[in-house]
Amino acid sequence: MSEAVIALNNIGKHYGKHEVLKGVNMQVNKGDIYGLIGRNGAGKTTIFKMILGLSEYNNGELSITGSQTKRELYQNRGKIGFLVGTKFYNYLNAKRNLQYYATVKGLSGKTAKAEIERVLELVGLAGVKKPFKSYSLGMQQRLGIANAILGNPEILILDEPTNGLDPQGIADVRNMIKRFRDEFGMTVIVSSHILGELEHTADRFGIVHEGKLLKEITQEDLKEKNKGIEISVDDIDKAKELLNAGGVKILREIEERSTLEDFYFRLVGGQKV
């Protein structure tokens, strides 16, 4: 049986009469790379803020690594590293910025120095001396990820880490995420509205739409849903005439390429963009 490291049970959040989250049920298991999918404004970042304690939920229950009390929940949030926006001092370089955050996380002395060098090496920023204000978007995201993994957390939350990156930058982030799980044993939750990219990164997915988590599926579920029946004919138009409506539907599904993006749009409605 899978061990849940994060569990949301009927979590709701509202501002006045405006409901942002509506009864969200979500489970992230130990060792997952969990992809949180949804349009901008669907509720992904709000879910992250609930988990991190950056915003309070109005109803429901939240558990992190088995926490059963508010005190345990508060303590266990310390096991999470996160990238939710990139907030650094423009006039400091990567190492100096991380020295500040290491202090915030309770790291100091030789331990902090070694840890900063380790994470900068992991994200490809070792030896970079120029100030943050001169960083490209890709470098900013890399430093944000370095800060998130500072201290080697058990759980890593990355909110839109590939937003605005070029194809090489996206591939680099994807490889980092897999390495964090496979080499360092982290459970990773990553959000994105780039569905094709998440399909190559995550092994479990939660689909968020208008404040609701509509469905949780695995890569295996997706492959299972893609199965069909292949029929070879010489004249497909004649074959369609002879087959009933159900058979025609089978042919149509085989002709189309089914992906995570296809599944998402079938579930929430709408068209690909």
N, C-alpha and C positions, 0 to 999 in steps of 0.2 A: 504493500500500500504506500502511495506517495506521501512524503512528509511536507505538509504545508508550512512555508516560512512566512507567507503573508496571506491573510484571509480577510475579506470584506464580506460582511453579512448584512444585507439590506441597508447599505449606507446611503443616506440622503443628505443633500446640502441645498439650502435655499437662501436667497437674499430677498427678504420680504416675501412677495408672492411669486418671485421668479425661482423656479426649481432648476438648479444646475446639475445635480445628480439625483436620480430617481431610483431608489431601491437597488443599488449596485451590489451584486454578488460576484465575487472574484476570488480565485485561488491560484497562488503562485507556489509551485512546488520546488523543493530543494534541487538545485542543479539545472533548473529551467533557464533557457533563454526565452523569455516571454515577451511576445510582441503585442503592444497595445495599439490597436488600429482605430482610426476614425478621422473624420474631417477636422480641420481647424475649428475650435469652438465646440467640439462634440463632448468634451469633458475629461480628456486625457490628463491635462496638466492639473486639473482640479483633483482628480483621483490621486495623483502624485503628492499634491499638497496635503491631502488628508492623511496619507501614509506617513509623510515626513513630519506632521504636526505643525506645518506652516499655516494651516487653516483648520478650524474645527468643523467636524461634521455635526449635523443637527439630530440625526437619529441613526440607529443601527449599531453594529459592533465591528471593531477592528482588532485584529490580533497579529502580532509580529513575533515570529519564532516561538509560538505557543503562549504568548503573554495572556494573562487572565485578569489582571488588574490594571488600573491607570498607571500605577507606579511601574509595573513591569513593562507596560507599553512604552512609557517614557524612556526607561533604561534600554530597552531593546532597539529603540530608534538609533541608538549609538552604533549599531551594527551595520548601518546603511551609509553608503557613499552615494552622492548624487550629483548629477548635472542637470540643473533646471535654470537655464540662462547662464551667461558667462559674466561674472562680476569681478573684475580685477582692477588694480591700480594702474592707470595708463602709463605712469612714469617709471614703473618698476619692471624689471625683466622677469622671466619665468621663475627663476630660482628665488628671487626676492619675494615675489608674490606668494609662492608656495611656502616660504619661511613664515609668512604671516599666518597662513591657514594651518600650518603645522602646529603653531602655538595655540591657535583656537582649538585644535583637536587634541591638545595635551601632549604633543611630541616636542622634544627639546634636545639640545646637545648633539652628540654623535648619532643618536638614533634618528633624529629629525634630518640631519645632513645626509645620512645613508639612504633614508626613505625618499627624500626629495630627488636624489641622484637616480635611484631605482625607477621611480615613476616617470621622470623626464626621459630616461632611456627607453622605457616601454612605449611612450607615445611619440618618440622621434624628435624630441626637443632638447636633447642633451647638448650642451655647449652653446646654445643660443643666448646671446648677451644683449640683443637690442630690446628696447622697452616694448611693453604690451601695445602701446598706441600704434606701433608700426607693424603689427601682426596682420597677416591675411586672415580671412574668415576661417580657413582650415587650421591655421596655427592657433587661433582663439579657441576653436573647438577641442583641439588636442590638449591645450593647457587646462581647459575645463574638465576633460576626462582625467588628466593627470591629478587634478585636485580631488576628483571623485574617488579615485582609487588610492589616494594617500592614506596610509594606515592599513591597507589591505582589508577592506570591509568584507563581511560575509555576503551582503546584498548590495547590488549596484543598480541605481535608477538613472537612466539616461533619457532625457526628454528631447526628442528631435535632434539627436547628435549629428545627423548628416544634413541638416537643413542648410541649403545654400552651397553645398560642397560640389566639386566637380567629380566626374566618375572615379578618378584615382583616389580622391579623398574619401569617397563613399566606400570604396573597396578596402582602403586602409582601416577605416573605422570598423567595418564588418569583421575584418581579420582580428582586430584588437579585441572585440567583444567575444569572439569565439575563444581566443587565447585566455581571456580573463576567466572564463568558465572552465575550460579544459585544463589549464595549467595551475590556476590559483583557486579553483573550486568555488568561485563566486556564482551566486544566483543573480541573473541579470534581467531587469525589466527595461525594455526599450520601446519608446513610442515613435511613430512616424506616420505621415500621411502618404509616404512613398511605398505603396504596397508591394511592388515588385522587389524592392530592396529587402523589406522585412521577410519576404518569402524565402530569401536566400540566407537570412540571418537567424531567425527564431525557429524554435521547434514546437512552441505552443503559442496560441494567439487568442486575444480577447478583442471582440469587436464592439466598439462604443459608438452609439448613435443617439444624438439628442438627449444626452445625460443618462442613457441606459446602456448597460452591458448586455447586448443581445445574445451573444453566443461565445463560448470558449471551445476551440478546436485545436487539434494537434496536426502536425505534418501528416501523420498516418491517416487521420480523418479526412484530410484534404485529398490524399491520394485515393482513398476508398471511394470518395464521392466522384472522382474522375473516371472510375471504371465504367466501361460500356460494352456494347456488343458491336463487333466489326462485321459488316456484310459487304461482300464483293459482288458487284453486278456489272453487266456490260452497258446497260442503259438505265442510268439513275432516275431519269424522268419517268420512264415506264414503270420502274420499281416503285416509285412513290405513288403512282396511280393505283398499284395493286395492293400496297400496304395500307393498313388502317391508320388512324390518326396517331396512335401510340407508336407504331413503327416509324412513321415519318419523324416523330419527335426524337426517336433514337438516332436516326440518321443525322438530324440537324445537330444534335449534341456531339456526335462524333466529328462532324465537320468543323465545329468550333474548338478553339484551344482553351481549356478550362484552367484557370489559375486562381491564386488567392484573391486577386483583384476581381475576377469573375464571380467568385463566391461572395465576396463582400457586396458587390452591386446587386446580386440576386437577393441578398438578405435585406439590404436597406432600401433598395430601389434606386432609381436614378441611372445616369449614364456615366461612362468613363470620361475622364477629362485628360 
